[in-house]
């Protein structure tokens, strides 16, 4: 054992000595050159920065050589990590066969060096996407002398500049004044580049759904794959454009948003012993991860969250192709969700049945959010009927469901959630079914059931401020909430929990 240990020590010593000798060979001549001959002395830090630059720019240039040798119509470079941006979507949505550089540039110097190399190699493509972090730019390497110059020299090339959109923690950790100065640099860069005809600027630091949900990020400056794809979709549709006309207003909105979240901590702790269960239709069930309502709630609380939403599900019976609320509750009673299958494209609500039975049998404290009504209206099921427990009607099915859940979860809290505002069927004003119910009738039924059972109501119909004039800002189609709307719904739920369980 002693011999082996001595051998390891000897090998380690030799390796360290070799490393030191190599450093001296590389660094000492440069140090001597800067400290003799009447030249001003340079710091070791500066020399090490030069060495780092030379090493990194060599690797970046090797990637540019790979780009030049391939059959690509676009180049995706960045000053922040972009590994989660899948170029498949650039091809599928826009017909761009893009080469994405795996190495991201750390400084304006590296940006200038990369662009200069592309010029030298005559490999400027017709389309360049550039992820831009204005905070990485040094005064010695301004955009005027690199990117802007290239843009003006290549009027036939389209440039899309994607500003970095860091998570809120990035902004809240900065000192007062420091974060404002950072946004000032965004504005200066936008003002400089936005004047060019072959440039489009994209900016999302004013989008609360994005920056204020830490679950959207792998690290502070890099979104998850799902979120990166969502951003590319917005950019492809020409949304989130930063223009000369909206630049001031949008930067001010970003400043206001960050200042607000710096003042007010939206997270709710103290729920680690609670389980939050979300039962409903596609409003919950068609989305997963951080972009789901449940994902927002999970990120802003320390509670355990179970998404039991199911796309297409109504409260009432009547659709043989899709389960109803009663089918879901029966599956939970049996602890087996195989009979109700899976929701196509959404979370497998059926898989939660066994776990929910375990929670019910254990008498654990749960908060259950019950959100039905949209599909009852869309499928033309009656809002009310002659019998109070007629489960072929919305009112009867909800009344039966409420009582069954209260019996199954005696230590639980039940929250009724109104269906959200919709554009479908002329904003829900067109009557459906033989009795001609309109969408507002289902909302009214839920309010009456809340009074009947003394239950809290979460109003997603009127409480989010969505109306006929602004619905396009909050709905991704005629029914489903978009990212902003789902984030706002999550905030509303957290706000209700703050009052409900305090």
Secondary structure, DSSP 8 states (H G I E B T S, - for coil): -HHHHHHHHHHHHHHHHHHHHHHHHHHHHHHHHHHSTT-----HHHHHHHHHHHHHHHHHHHHHHHHHHS--SEEEEESS--TT--THHHHHHH---EEE-SS---SHHHHHHHHHHHHHTT---SEEEEEE-GGG--GGG-GGGTHHHHHHH-TTSEEEEEE----HHHHHTS-TTHHHHHHHHHHHHHHHHTT-TTEEEE--TT-HHHHT-GGGEEETTEE-HHHHHHHHHHHHTTTTB--TTTHHHHHHHHHHHHHHHHH----B-S-TT-EEEEEESHHHHT--GGGSHHHHHHHHBSSEEEEEE-TT-BSSS--TTS-BHHHHHHHHHHT--GGG---TTS--GGGGHHHHHHHHHHT--EEEEEE--HHHHHTT--S--SSTT-TTSHHHHHHHHHHHHHHH-TT-EEEEE------HHHHHTS-BTTTTB-HHHHHHHHHHHHHHHT-EEE--SSTT---TTTGGGTBSSSSSB-HHHHHHHHHHHHHHHHHH--
